[in-house]
Amino acid sequence: MLAANTSSSMEAPSKERHPFARNVLDKDYVVVACQNKWDISELHAAVLKECGFTVRQSVEKTASGAHKVVAGVEGKGKIPFVAEATAKAEYEHNRENGETETFVPLELDPFDPNDIIRALNDIGFKKYVVLEDFHYLPDTTQRDFSFSLKTFHESSKLSFIVVGVWREENRLIGFNGDLTDRVLSVDVDTWISSSLDEVMTVGGELLNVQFHDDFKKDILRHCFDSVHIVQEACRRVCRTSGITRTSDDFKVIGENIDVTNLIAAVVSEQAARYKGFLMGFSDGFQETDLEMPKWIIFSILCSDVDQLEKGIRLRRISKIIKSRHPKGADLNNGNITQILNSSASLQNRKGTRPLVVDYDSANTSLNVVDKGFLIWLSSQNIDEILEDLGMPNKLTPVELAAL
């Protein structure tokens, strides 16, 4: 099993292109694009559908009272089921050679991973299953799947690749400790300067151009180690230089470019989304007396960009909030932790995609996973934003130092 934790770029990946699977796995995979309202049964059913099944609801119910589903395979070239389950109906398909195959739909419990394994084994399924945008799933579904994953690992040869946006290194193991040594976590978000420099160098070679050294140095200095910003800045320079395909003649481009303004222009296109994130998160799931989501935003806006880049620890968030919250020191830390643990769910509920922040419960740290937000925030009047949100002014450097 493989879990790839990535941070958000400033544009959500296309569901149709599935860039991670396309670039890494060649053709030996199926992709399930996770949705923010699925429970575990809907996730299991989606896996079956992507593996070639048709799935419909049954009149029969499971022991818990939920409806079973009937899964069947249709079309030419499909493998017939072994009739292990009680069949409510059978249907036939004429093969090209004139022979007839009989298909027996399986009636199964969509909540039970053992039934999913049995169905996939019956068709000889052996490809990787990629779960894209796993972070969109509700927290309860992510947790439930971590237990299904243990069953898949122990009772089948199926391999899952889980792709999500989070900074917590072992999110799935945090949900289910039994996955220790059964899941390999791969951080594909960490970009160092030499790697980003290579992106520009190799990309330029493919276009038969070279980005000017000063341009590259300035990009690396101001990009917050975001590969998206590097790529987008280079794309814009290519466009203004008339490079839309591999150049017939070698050229050096990017000289005398104001990189600060260039990056600001890239980030400004996401300004509406960032403002929407601040407003939506502040509103919370519903109106409450403590208004904790709004105070979480207050702690973010009171922290400087360098601190946000490293992540804000729960202890510091608590001190910042208690310094201004009406309840002061009497505020319960549990109220703060509850919202932090629900930060991804809240952003999904408010339509913030990709995510801007994520809470690492293992290290009790709130992280900004969209680097563009940091760049945008560095150019904003924080007190004006806080005023729009109905919050007190930002803490002064002296007050922050005293915390």
Secondary structure, 3 states (H helix, E strand, C coil): CEEEEECCCCCCCCCCCCHHHHHHCCCCEEEEECCCCCCHHHHHHHHHHHCCEEEEEEEEECCCCCEEEEEEECCCCCCCCCCCCCCCCCEEEECCCCCEEEECCEEECCCCHHHHHHHHHHCCCCCEEEEECHHHCCHHHHHHHHHHHHHHHHHCCCCEEEEEECCCCCHHHHHCHHHCCCCEEEECCCCCHHHHHHHHHHHHHHHCEEECHHHHHHHHHHCCCCHHHHHHHHHHHHHHCCCCCCCCCCEEECCCCCHHHHHHHHHHCCHHHHHHHHHHHHHCCCCCCCCHHHHHHHHHHCCCHHHHHHCEEHHHHHHHHHCCCCCHHHCCHHHHHHHHHCHHHHHHHCCCCCCCEEEECCCCEEEECCHHHHHHHCCCCHHHHHHHCCCCCCCCHHHHHHC
